[in-house]
Amino acid sequence: MDPVQTEIMKNRFTAIAEEASTVAYRTAHTTFVKQTQDFQVALARLSGEFFAFPMMTGVTSGSGQSIVGLISHFPVEDLRPGDVLISNDPFSTGGVVTHMMDIHLARPIFVEGELTCWAWSFVHASDIGGAVPGSISPDLYECFQEGLRLRPTKLMRAGALNQDVVNILKDNSRIGDAVWGDLEAMMAAMHLLDRRINELCARIGKPAFFRGVDDVMAYTEMRARRVIAALQDGTYSFTDYIEGDDSGAAVHIHCKLTIAGDEAQVDYSGSSPQVHAAFNFTTGSRTHPFLAMALTNYIQTMEPGIPVNGGIMRPITGYAPPGTVMNAEFPAAMGNRFVAVMRTYDTLIGCLNQAIPGGIAACGAGQAGIIASGWAEPETGRTRVAVVEPFCGGSGGRVRADGVDATDTMIGFLKSTPIEHVETETPLVVRRHELVPNRFGHGRFRGGASVAIELECRAPEAHITVRGLDRFRFQPWGVFGGHSGTNTVTTLNPQGEAQNIGRIKVLTLRQGDLLRMVSSSGGGFGPPALRDPARVLRDVLDDLLDEDAARAIYGVVIRDRAVDEAATAVLRANLPQATGYAVKHGPAREEYEATWPVERSVALANRVLAAPAGLRRALLTRARAESAAAE
């Protein structure tokens, strides 16, 4: 491997991918793409691994993905220049598609008649039909309720559009023209990728191109192995929960991380069986990036110049037993699947805190509440659908820095929608969108603060769905002496006869109704008594912390907008300052685990998964009923 040539090729590949991603972003139609940026475009080698993945626009969580589960349905001899493959089916693509609202496209790139690589794109369709506007509700339990499911097929054949497929897509969406506009944007971006790869190969030749792909991916693998090798060898485990399926029972996510030299194994055995709700996702039989995202993010943090491609996954083995929440089987619903993705992330962070001396981070808000609205057009009566806002919450405090306010770092790729756009595109008025004082996990490095949003309905009637809400019950955990974060709260008409409504499935708003949502917040890292008093003062001056809390929790006395150093020293002498590894989960989880300790949840999950698929739900329900009766 020539290091200079490898760096040149890395930059060329990245530039091509970034350019195409920008084209898709600038030409898309729906709010969730042109504002929030839930889409992506990339280049994959013939094996399906990505070798060039953008990081400046669009979703950044799929760089370790492989599209083999999509392209393997089409023999090479049946492919032609100008073909475009399409699917939104998680089950037939082996987890390339992770819920049906994500429509994936792939275009074979031929150079001088030889298949050379693949252009790929996906877009989150704001509606693909189904039971509710936006196609997603947490209580849907079968994929059939979530809209159109299209197995891998050809959308274009040798450059000719398959109008039958286009018609199926348009006819099954409440906003078919807008969704099709997004797909046209993705195809334009893939066409550009095709052109740029042909131009590059014409300049340097195909052998140099293939060698460049191999070297760039090997370089990423080498740097990933270097980071893993610096972790402490051993096996570490951690547990967290999604807060409920349709029965209201907690859904157990159990992670075991094994570090051996420069390789890592992530195993989710012992996690709950797939649920009768939309929290599932599928990962197939290979190492899926959703199972290892916390580790790959850590690698990229420690190696900031690392090329972003599938080579990062080569030292990592990920496994989730078939039938679990994170490797669900047909016909599981998956619309709300990112709650489970975030919880797998949190559990792996919990393992890394043990494998990395001094730890890495506390738990973030752990939700991505995608607010969608549906309403009837006055002129036609047709239902319009638009995504309003990705509603998140602060990330966890970190080993050397506070958490990020209002957004969890693992979903930082989702952008807020400008208020002016929301009020133009929907019948909603944004009354407030702000950080909330005194709502974060306290610590030496505090968690990111909660965010609140208030939406007023101006239409006679509008329907609101919010996928991804969680942490109403169990708090985001603090670590190394840090406090746990705060819970999510949703309220209807908070200034009148307020109703605490909890997780939102399909909420009907009448004209004048006000919906207020307050997110969960990040947990704290390290003891509050070790926080720099200047940071405490800054939070007070920013109205994120009041003076009473500064005194009681941090031992910092503030008078006349300044720190009273002498009084602070006296107070802090009596506050705990231990910094050893410990996790603060909060009282709700402690109470739950008094009845359902981790070992018992693991044993139950393994016993239920050993039964035939059709009996698992009944066995789980009976076991929980017997436990409740025995209490």
C-alpha positions as CSV (number, residue, x, y, z in Angstrom):
1,M,0.0,0.0,0.0
2,D,1.4,3.4,-1.1
3,P,0.4,5.8,1.7
4,V,0.4,8.8,-0.6
5,Q,-1.6,7.2,-3.3
6,T,-4.0,5.8,-0.8
7,E,-4.6,9.2,0.7
8,I,-5.2,10.6,-2.8
9,M,-7.7,7.9,-3.6
10,K,-9.5,8.3,-0.3
11,N,-10.0,12.0,-1.0
12,R,-11.2,11.4,-4.6
13,F,-13.7,8.8,-3.5
14,T,-15.0,11.0,-0.7
15,A,-15.3,14.1,-3.0
16,I,-17.3,12.0,-5.5
17,A,-19.7,10.8,-2.7
18,E,-20.1,14.2,-1.1
19,E,-20.9,15.8,-4.4
20,A,-23.6,13.2,-5.2
21,S,-25.1,13.5,-1.7
22,T,-25.3,17.3,-2.1
23,V,-27.2,16.8,-5.4
24,A,-29.7,14.6,-3.7
25,Y,-30.1,17.0,-0.8
26,R,-30.6,20.0,-3.1
27,T,-33.1,18.4,-5.4
28,A,-35.3,16.4,-3.0
29,H,-39.0,17.3,-2.4
30,T,-40.1,16.3,1.1
31,T,-39.3,18.1,4.3
32,F,-37.7,15.1,5.9
33,V,-35.1,15.0,3.1
34,K,-34.6,18.6,2.0
35,Q,-34.6,19.9,5.6
36,T,-34.0,17.1,8.1
37,Q,-31.7,15.1,5.7
38,D,-32.9,11.5,6.3
39,F,-31.3,10.1,3.1
40,Q,-28.0,9.1,1.8
41,V,-26.0,8.3,-1.4
42,A,-22.8,6.2,-1.5
43,L,-20.5,4.0,-3.5
44,A,-20.2,0.2,-2.9
45,R,-17.7,-2.3,-4.2
46,L,-18.9,-5.4,-6.0
47,S,-19.1,-7.3,-2.8
48,G,-21.6,-4.8,-1.4
49,E,-19.3,-3.0,1.1
50,F,-19.3,0.8,1.0
51,F,-15.9,2.3,-0.1
52,A,-17.0,5.9,-0.2
53,F,-19.6,7.4,2.2
54,P,-20.5,11.1,2.7
55,M,-20.3,12.7,6.1
56,M,-21.2,16.4,5.3
57,T,-24.9,15.8,4.4
58,G,-27.4,13.1,5.1
59,V,-27.5,10.1,7.4
60,T,-24.1,9.0,8.7
61,S,-25.0,5.9,10.6
62,G,-24.8,3.4,7.8
63,S,-21.2,3.7,6.6
64,G,-20.5,0.1,7.8
65,Q,-23.5,-1.3,5.9
66,S,-23.3,-3.8,3.1
67,I,-25.9,-3.8,0.3
68,V,-25.3,-7.5,-0.6
69,G,-28.7,-8.4,0.6
70,L,-30.2,-6.2,-2.1
71,I,-27.9,-6.7,-5.1
72,S,-27.6,-10.5,-4.6
73,H,-31.1,-10.9,-5.9
74,F,-29.8,-10.0,-9.4
75,P,-27.3,-12.2,-11.3
76,V,-24.5,-10.2,-12.9
77,E,-25.4,-11.4,-16.3
78,D,-28.9,-9.9,-16.0
79,L,-27.6,-6.4,-15.2
80,R,-27.2,-3.7,-17.8
81,P,-26.0,-0.1,-17.7
82,G,-28.8,2.2,-16.6
83,D,-30.5,-0.4,-14.4
84,V,-31.8,0.8,-11.1
85,L,-32.8,-1.7,-8.4
86,I,-35.4,-0.9,-5.7
87,S,-36.7,-2.3,-2.5
88,N,-38.1,-1.3,0.9
89,D,-38.4,-4.8,2.3
90,P,-36.3,-5.6,5.4
91,F,-37.0,-9.3,5.3
92,S,-35.8,-10.1,1.7
93,T,-32.8,-7.8,1.9
94,G,-31.3,-9.3,5.1
95,G,-31.4,-6.0,7.0
96,V,-30.1,-3.7,4.3
97,V,-33.5,-2.1,4.7
98,T,-34.2,-1.6,8.4
99,H,-37.8,-0.4,8.2
100,M,-40.2,-0.2,5.2
101,M,-40.3,3.6,5.1
102,D,-36.7,3.5,3.9
103,I,-36.7,3.0,0.1
104,H,-33.3,1.7,-1.1
105,L,-32.0,2.1,-4.7
106,A,-28.9,0.6,-6.3
107,R,-27.4,1.2,-9.8
108,P,-24.7,-1.0,-11.3
109,I,-21.8,1.1,-12.6
110,F,-20.2,-0.3,-15.8
111,V,-16.9,0.9,-17.2
112,E,-16.1,-0.2,-20.7
113,G,-18.8,-2.9,-20.4
114,E,-17.5,-4.3,-17.1
115,L,-19.4,-4.1,-13.9
116,T,-17.1,-2.1,-11.7
117,C,-19.0,-1.0,-8.5
118,W,-22.4,0.1,-7.3
119,A,-24.1,3.4,-6.7
120,W,-26.5,3.3,-3.8
121,S,-29.0,5.6,-2.2
122,F,-31.9,5.5,0.3
123,V,-34.5,7.9,1.2
124,H,-37.0,7.9,4.2
125,A,-40.4,8.2,2.5
126,S,-42.6,10.4,4.6
127,D,-45.5,8.1,3.7
128,I,-45.8,4.7,2.1
129,G,-49.5,4.1,3.0
130,G,-50.6,2.0,5.9
131,A,-52.8,2.5,8.8
132,V,-51.7,6.1,9.8
133,P,-50.4,9.2,8.1
134,G,-46.7,8.9,7.9
135,S,-47.0,5.0,8.0
136,I,-45.5,4.8,11.5
137,S,-47.2,4.3,14.9
138,P,-45.6,2.6,17.9
139,D,-48.6,0.3,18.4
140,L,-48.6,-1.2,14.9
141,Y,-47.5,-4.9,15.2
142,E,-47.4,-6.3,11.7
143,C,-45.6,-5.0,8.6
144,F,-48.9,-5.2,6.7
145,Q,-50.2,-2.3,8.8
146,E,-47.2,-0.1,7.8
147,G,-47.9,0.3,4.1
148,L,-46.4,-0.9,0.9
149,R,-43.7,-3.5,1.0
150,L,-41.8,-4.0,-2.3
151,R,-39.4,-6.9,-2.7
152,P,-36.2,-6.3,-4.7
153,T,-37.1,-5.5,-8.3
154,K,-35.9,-3.3,-11.2
155,L,-37.2,0.3,-11.2
156,M,-35.3,1.0,-14.4
157,R,-34.1,-1.5,-17.1
158,A,-31.2,-0.3,-19.2
159,G,-32.3,3.3,-18.6
160,A,-36.0,2.7,-19.3
161,L,-38.3,3.5,-16.4
162,N,-40.6,0.7,-15.2
163,Q,-43.8,2.7,-15.0
164,D,-45.7,-0.1,-13.4
165,V,-43.5,0.1,-10.3
166,V,-43.8,3.9,-10.3
167,N,-47.5,3.6,-10.3
168,I,-47.5,1.2,-7.4
169,L,-45.4,3.5,-5.4
170,K,-47.5,6.6,-6.1
171,D,-50.8,4.9,-5.7
172,N,-49.9,3.5,-2.2
173,S,-48.7,6.8,-0.7
174,R,-50.7,9.7,0.6
175,I,-48.1,12.0,-1.0
176,G,-47.1,9.9,-3.9
177,D,-45.8,12.7,-6.1
178,A,-43.6,14.1,-3.4
179,V,-42.1,10.7,-2.6
180,W,-41.5,10.0,-6.3
181,G,-39.8,13.4,-6.4
182,D,-37.4,12.3,-3.7
183,L,-36.6,9.1,-5.6
184,E,-35.9,11.1,-8.7
185,A,-33.4,13.1,-6.7
186,M,-31.7,10.0,-5.5
187,M,-31.5,8.6,-9.0
188,A,-30.0,11.9,-10.3
189,A,-27.3,11.6,-7.6
190,M,-26.6,7.9,-8.6
191,H,-26.3,8.9,-12.2
192,L,-23.7,11.5,-11.2
193,L,-21.8,8.8,-9.3
194,D,-21.8,6.6,-12.4
195,R,-20.4,9.5,-14.5
196,R,-17.7,10.4,-12.0
197,I,-16.5,6.8,-11.7
198,N,-16.3,6.5,-15.4
199,E,-14.3,9.7,-15.6
200,L,-12.0,8.6,-12.9
201,C,-11.4,5.2,-14.5
202,A,-10.8,6.9,-17.9
203,R,-8.1,9.0,-16.2
204,I,-6.3,6.4,-14.1
205,G,-7.4,3.0,-15.5
206,K,-9.6,0.3,-14.0
207,P,-6.7,-1.6,-12.3
208,A,-5.6,1.5,-10.4
209,F,-9.2,2.1,-9.5
210,F,-9.7,-1.4,-8.1
211,R,-6.4,-1.2,-6.3
212,G,-7.4,2.2,-4.8
213,V,-10.6,0.7,-3.4
214,D,-8.8,-2.2,-1.9
215,D,-6.1,0.0,-0.3
216,V,-8.5,2.6,1.1
217,M,-10.6,-0.1,2.8
218,A,-7.5,-1.9,4.1
219,Y,-6.3,1.4,5.5
220,T,-9.6,1.9,7.4
221,E,-9.4,-1.7,8.7
222,M,-5.8,-1.2,9.9
223,R,-6.7,2.0,11.8
224,A,-9.9,0.4,13.3
225,R,-7.8,-2.5,14.6
226,R,-5.4,-0.1,16.2
227,V,-8.2,1.5,18.2
228,I,-9.6,-1.8,19.3
229,A,-6.2,-3.1,20.3
230,A,-5.9,-0.2,22.7
231,L,-9.0,-1.4,24.6
232,Q,-8.6,-3.7,27.6
233,D,-9.0,-7.4,26.7
234,G,-11.9,-9.0,28.5
235,T,-15.7,-9.5,28.4
236,Y,-18.1,-6.8,29.5
237,S,-21.8,-6.8,29.8
238,F,-24.5,-4.1,30.2
239,T,-28.3,-4.0,30.1
240,D,-30.9,-1.3,29.2
241,Y,-34.6,-1.2,28.3
242,I,-37.2,0.0,25.9
243,E,-40.1,0.9,28.0
244,G,-42.9,-1.2,26.7
245,D,-44.6,-3.3,24.0
246,D,-48.4,-3.4,23.7
247,S,-48.5,-5.1,27.2
248,G,-46.6,-2.3,28.8
249,A,-43.8,-4.6,29.9
250,A,-40.2,-3.4,29.6
251,V,-38.2,-4.8,26.7
252,H,-34.8,-6.0,27.8
253,I,-31.7,-5.3,25.7
254,H,-28.6,-7.2,26.8
255,C,-25.2,-6.6,25.3
256,K,-21.9,-8.5,25.8
257,L,-18.7,-7.1,24.4
258,T,-15.6,-9.2,24.1
259,I,-12.2,-7.6,23.3
260,A,-9.4,-9.9,22.2
261,G,-6.4,-8.2,20.8
262,D,-7.4,-6.1,17.8
263,E,-10.8,-7.8,17.3
264,A,-14.2,-7.2,19.0
265,Q,-17.2,-9.3,19.3
266,V,-20.6,-7.8,20.2
267,D,-23.3,-10.3,21.2
268,Y,-26.9,-9.5,22.1
269,S,-27.9,-12.9,23.2
270,G,-30.3,-12.8,26.2
271,S,-32.3,-9.8,24.8
272,S,-36.1,-9.8,24.6
273,P,-37.9,-11.6,21.8
274,Q,-39.4,-9.4,19.1
275,V,-42.4,-7.5,20.3
276,H,-46.0,-7.0,19.3
277,A,-45.2,-3.3,18.5
278,A,-43.1,-1.4,16.0
279,F,-39.8,-1.3,18.0
280,N,-38.2,-4.2,16.1
281,F,-35.5,-4.2,13.4
282,T,-33.7,-7.0,11.6
283,T,-30.0,-7.5,11.0
284,G,-29.9,-10.8,9.2
285,S,-27.0,-13.2,9.5
286,R,-24.1,-10.9,9.1
287,T,-22.5,-8.2,11.2
288,H,-24.9,-5.3,10.9
289,P,-23.7,-1.7,11.6
290,F,-26.6,-1.1,13.9
291,L,-25.2,-3.7,16.3
292,A,-21.8,-2.0,16.6
293,M,-22.5,1.7,16.0
294,A,-21.2,2.9,19.4
295,L,-17.9,1.1,18.7
296,T,-17.5,2.4,15.2
297,N,-18.3,5.9,16.4
298,Y,-15.6,5.6,19.0
299,I,-13.2,4.4,16.4
300,Q,-13.9,7.4,14.2
301,T,-13.5,9.7,17.3
302,M,-10.1,8.2,18.1
303,E,-9.0,8.2,14.5
304,P,-10.6,11.4,13.1
305,G,-8.9,11.2,9.7
306,I,-10.0,7.6,9.1
307,P,-11.6,6.9,5.7
308,V,-15.3,6.3,6.2
309,N,-16.1,3.0,4.6
310,G,-17.0,-0.6,5.3
311,G,-13.4,-1.5,6.3
312,I,-14.3,-0.3,9.8
313,M,-16.5,-3.4,10.3
314,R,-13.9,-6.0,9.4
315,P,-12.4,-6.4,13.0
316,I,-15.9,-6.5,14.5
317,T,-18.3,-9.5,14.8
318,G,-21.9,-8.7,15.7
319,Y,-24.6,-11.2,16.6
320,A,-28.2,-10.9,17.6
321,P,-30.2,-14.2,17.8
322,P,-33.0,-14.5,15.2
323,G,-36.3,-13.6,16.7
324,T,-34.9,-10.9,19.1
325,V,-35.9,-7.3,18.9
326,M,-32.8,-6.5,17.0
327,N,-33.1,-9.4,14.6
328,A,-36.8,-9.7,14.2
329,E,-38.5,-12.2,11.8
330,F,-41.4,-11.8,9.4
331,P,-44.0,-10.2,9.8
332,A,-42.7,-7.9,12.6
333,A,-43.5,-4.2,12.5
334,M,-40.4,-2.0,12.4
335,G,-41.5,1.6,11.8
336,N,-40.4,2.7,15.2
337,R,-37.2,0.7,15.1
338,F,-34.8,3.5,16.0
339,V,-35.8,3.3,19.6
340,A,-34.3,-0.2,19.7
341,V,-31.3,0.9,17.7
342,M,-30.6,3.7,20.2
343,R,-30.9,1.2,23.1
344,T,-28.5,-1.2,21.5
345,Y,-26.2,1.8,21.2
346,D,-26.6,2.7,24.9
347,T,-25.9,-0.9,26.0
348,L,-22.7,-1.0,24.0
349,I,-21.6,2.4,25.4
350,G,-22.2,0.8,28.8
351,C,-19.8,-2.0,27.9
352,L,-17.2,0.5,26.5
353,N,-17.2,2.4,29.8
354,Q,-15.8,-0.8,31.3
355,A,-13.3,-1.6,28.5
356,I,-11.8,2.0,28.3
357,P,-9.9,3.1,31.4
358,G,-11.8,6.1,32.8
359,G,-14.8,5.5,30.6
360,I,-16.2,7.4,27.6
361,A,-19.7,8.8,28.2
362,A,-23.0,8.6,30.1
363,C,-26.3,7.7,28.5
364,G,-27.9,10.2,26.2
365,A,-31.6,11.0,25.9
366,G,-32.1,7.8,24.0
367,Q,-34.9,8.9,21.7
368,A,-35.5,10.4,18.2
369,G,-39.1,11.5,18.3
370,I,-40.0,12.2,14.7
371,I,-43.1,14.3,14.7
372,A,-45.3,13.9,11.7
373,S,-48.6,15.6,10.9
374,G,-51.5,14.6,8.6
375,W,-54.4,16.8,7.7
376,A,-57.1,17.1,5.1
377,E,-56.7,19.7,2.3
378,P,-59.7,22.0,2.4
379,E,-60.1,22.1,-1.4
380,T,-59.9,18.3,-2.1
381,G,-60.3,16.5,1.2
382,R,-57.1,14.5,0.4
383,T,-54.8,13.8,3.3
384,R,-51.5,15.7,3.3
385,V,-48.5,14.5,5.3
386,A,-45.4,16.3,6.4
387,V,-42.6,15.6,8.9
388,V,-42.5,18.4,11.4
389,E,-39.3,18.0,13.5
390,P,-36.9,15.4,14.8
391,F,-37.4,15.8,18.5
392,C,-34.4,14.4,20.4
393,G,-32.9,15.5,23.7
394,G,-29.4,16.0,25.1
395,S,-26.5,13.6,24.9
396,G,-24.7,12.1,27.8
397,G,-21.9,13.9,29.6
398,R,-18.5,12.8,28.3
399,V,-15.2,11.9,29.9
400,R,-13.8,15.3,29.0
401,A,-16.8,17.4,28.0
402,D,-20.5,18.2,28.7
403,G,-23.2,16.5,26.7
404,V,-24.6,18.3,23.7
405,D,-27.8,20.2,24.5
406,A,-31.0,19.2,22.7
407,T,-29.6,16.4,20.6
408,D,-28.2,13.0,21.3
409,T,-24.9,12.6,19.4
410,M,-25.7,9.3,17.8
411,I,-28.5,10.9,15.8
412,G,-26.7,14.3,15.3
413,F,-27.2,13.8,11.5
414,L,-30.8,14.8,11.8
415,K,-31.3,18.5,11.4
416,S,-34.0,20.6,13.0
417,T,-36.6,21.9,10.6
418,P,-36.8,25.7,10.4
419,I,-39.9,27.0,12.2
420,E,-40.8,29.1,9.1
421,H,-40.9,25.9,7.0
422,V,-43.1,24.1,9.5
423,E,-45.6,26.9,9.6
424,T,-45.6,27.1,5.8
425,E,-45.9,23.4,5.1
426,T,-48.3,22.4,7.9
427,P,-51.3,23.8,9.8
428,L,-49.2,24.0,13.0
429,V,-47.8,27.0,14.7
430,V,-44.6,26.6,16.8
431,R,-45.2,28.5,20.0
432,R,-42.0,27.4,21.7
433,H,-38.9,25.5,20.8
434,E,-36.3,26.0,23.6
435,L,-33.9,24.4,26.1
436,V,-35.5,23.6,29.5
437,P,-33.8,24.9,32.7
438,N,-32.7,22.4,35.4
439,R,-33.3,19.4,33.2
440,F,-30.1,17.4,32.7
441,G,-28.1,14.8,34.5
442,H,-25.7,16.5,36.9
443,G,-22.1,15.6,36.9
444,R,-18.5,16.8,36.6
445,F,-19.5,17.0,33.0
446,R,-23.3,17.4,32.9
447,G,-25.6,15.8,30.4
448,G,-27.1,17.7,27.5
449,A,-30.2,19.6,28.4
450,S,-33.8,18.7,27.5
451,V,-35.5,20.5,24.7
452,A,-39.2,21.5,24.7
453,I,-41.5,22.2,21.7
454,E,-45.1,23.5,21.7
455,L,-47.3,23.0,18.6
456,E,-50.6,24.7,18.2
457,C,-53.1,23.3,15.7
458,R,-54.7,25.9,13.3
459,A,-56.7,23.4,11.2
460,P,-60.1,22.2,12.1
461,E,-58.4,18.8,12.7
462,A,-54.9,17.4,12.4
463,H,-53.4,14.0,13.3
464,I,-50.1,13.8,15.0
465,T,-47.9,10.8,15.2
466,V,-44.5,10.7,17.0
467,R,-42.3,7.7,16.5
468,G,-39.2,7.2,18.6
469,L,-40.4,8.6,21.9
470,D,-39.1,6.8,25.0
471,R,-37.6,7.3,28.5
472,F,-41.0,8.2,30.1
473,R,-40.2,5.6,32.8
474,F,-36.5,4.7,33.0
475,Q,-34.1,7.6,33.2
476,P,-31.0,7.9,31.1
477,W,-28.2,6.6,33.3
478,G,-25.3,8.6,34.7
479,V,-21.9,7.0,35.2
480,F,-18.7,7.4,37.3
481,G,-20.6,9.4,40.0
482,G,-22.8,11.3,37.6
483,H,-26.5,11.6,38.1
484,S,-29.2,10.1,35.9
485,G,-30.9,12.3,33.3
486,T,-34.5,13.3,33.3
487,N,-37.6,11.7,31.7
488,T,-39.7,12.6,28.7
489,V,-43.0,14.4,29.3
490,T,-45.8,15.0,26.8
491,T,-48.8,17.2,27.7
492,L,-52.0,18.2,25.8
493,N,-53.2,21.8,26.5
494,P,-50.7,22.5,29.3
495,Q,-52.2,25.9,30.0
496,G,-55.8,24.6,30.5
497,E,-57.0,21.3,31.8
498,A,-53.6,19.6,31.1
499,Q,-53.5,16.0,30.1
500,N,-50.3,14.0,30.6
501,I,-50.6,11.8,27.5
502,G,-47.3,9.7,27.6
503,R,-46.2,8.0,24.4
504,I,-48.0,9.4,21.3
505,K,-49.5,6.9,18.9
506,V,-52.0,8.8,16.8
507,L,-53.1,12.0,18.5
508,T,-56.0,14.1,17.1
509,L,-55.7,17.8,17.6
510,R,-58.6,20.2,17.2
511,Q,-58.2,23.9,16.2
512,G,-56.6,25.7,19.1
513,D,-55.2,22.6,20.8
514,L,-51.6,22.9,22.1
515,L,-49.2,19.9,22.3
516,R,-46.2,20.4,24.6
517,M,-43.4,17.9,24.5
518,V,-40.4,17.9,26.8
519,S,-37.6,15.5,25.9
520,S,-35.5,13.3,28.1
521,S,-31.9,14.6,28.8
522,G,-28.5,13.2,29.0
523,G,-27.0,11.6,32.1
524,G,-24.1,13.1,34.0
525,F,-20.4,11.9,33.9
526,G,-18.4,12.1,37.1
527,P,-19.3,13.5,40.5
528,P,-21.0,17.0,40.5
529,A,-18.6,18.1,43.3
530,L,-15.7,18.0,40.8
531,R,-17.4,20.2,38.2
532,D,-15.4,23.4,37.5
533,P,-17.2,26.2,39.3
534,A,-16.8,28.4,36.2
535,R,-18.9,25.9,34.3
536,V,-21.6,25.9,37.0
537,L,-21.6,29.7,36.9
538,R,-22.0,29.7,33.1
539,D,-25.0,27.4,33.4
540,V,-26.6,29.8,35.9
541,L,-25.9,32.8,33.8
542,D,-27.4,31.0,30.8
543,D,-30.6,30.2,32.8
544,L,-30.0,26.5,32.5
545,L,-29.4,26.1,36.3
546,D,-30.7,28.1,39.2
547,E,-28.6,29.2,42.1
548,D,-30.3,26.9,44.6
549,A,-29.4,23.8,42.5
550,A,-25.9,25.1,42.0
551,R,-25.5,25.2,45.8
552,A,-27.3,22.0,46.7
553,I,-25.9,19.7,43.9
554,Y,-22.6,21.2,42.9
555,G,-21.6,22.9,46.2
556,V,-21.1,26.2,44.3
557,V,-22.2,29.4,46.0
558,I,-23.0,32.2,43.6
559,R,-23.5,35.8,44.7
560,D,-23.8,38.8,42.5
561,R,-23.3,36.7,39.4
562,A,-19.9,35.5,40.6
563,V,-18.6,32.4,42.4
564,D,-18.0,32.8,46.1
565,E,-14.8,30.7,46.3
566,A,-14.5,30.6,50.1
567,A,-18.1,29.5,50.6
568,T,-17.8,27.0,47.8
569,A,-14.7,25.4,49.3
570,V,-16.6,24.8,52.6
571,L,-19.6,23.3,50.9
572,R,-17.6,21.0,48.6
573,A,-15.7,19.5,51.5
574,N,-18.8,17.6,52.4
575,L,-19.9,16.4,49.0
576,P,-19.0,12.9,47.6
577,Q,-16.1,13.0,45.1
578,A,-15.6,9.3,44.3
579,T,-14.8,8.8,40.6
580,G,-14.8,5.0,40.3
581,Y,-16.9,3.1,37.9
582,A,-20.6,3.0,39.0
583,V,-23.9,3.5,37.1
584,K,-26.8,5.5,38.5
585,H,-30.0,4.2,36.9
586,G,-32.6,6.1,38.9
587,P,-35.4,4.8,41.1
588,A,-37.7,3.4,38.4
589,R,-35.2,1.0,37.1
590,E,-34.0,0.0,40.5
591,E,-37.6,-0.8,41.5
592,Y,-38.2,-2.8,38.3
593,E,-35.0,-4.9,38.7
594,A,-35.9,-5.7,42.2
595,T,-38.6,-7.9,40.6
596,W,-36.9,-8.6,37.3
597,P,-33.1,-8.8,37.9
598,V,-31.0,-8.9,34.8
599,E,-30.2,-12.5,35.1
600,R,-33.8,-13.4,35.3
601,S,-34.7,-11.4,32.2
602,V,-31.8,-13.0,30.2
603,A,-32.9,-16.5,31.3
604,L,-36.6,-15.8,30.3
605,A,-35.5,-14.4,26.9
606,N,-33.4,-17.5,26.2
607,R,-36.2,-19.9,27.3
608,V,-38.8,-18.1,25.1
609,L,-36.6,-18.0,22.1
610,A,-36.1,-21.7,22.3
611,A,-39.8,-22.2,21.6
612,P,-41.5,-22.2,18.2
613,A,-42.0,-18.6,16.9
614,G,-45.8,-19.0,17.1
615,L,-45.8,-19.8,20.8
616,R,-43.3,-17.2,22.0
617,R,-45.7,-14.3,22.7
618,A,-48.0,-16.6,24.7
619,L,-45.1,-18.0,26.8
620,L,-43.8,-14.5,27.5
621,T,-47.3,-13.2,28.5
622,R,-47.9,-16.2,30.8
623,A,-44.5,-15.9,32.5
624,R,-45.1,-12.2,33.2
625,A,-48.6,-13.0,34.6
626,E,-47.3,-15.7,36.8
627,S,-44.6,-13.3,38.1
628,A,-47.2,-10.6,38.8
629,A,-49.4,-13.0,40.7
630,A,-46.6,-14.2,42.9
631,E,-45.6,-10.7,44.0
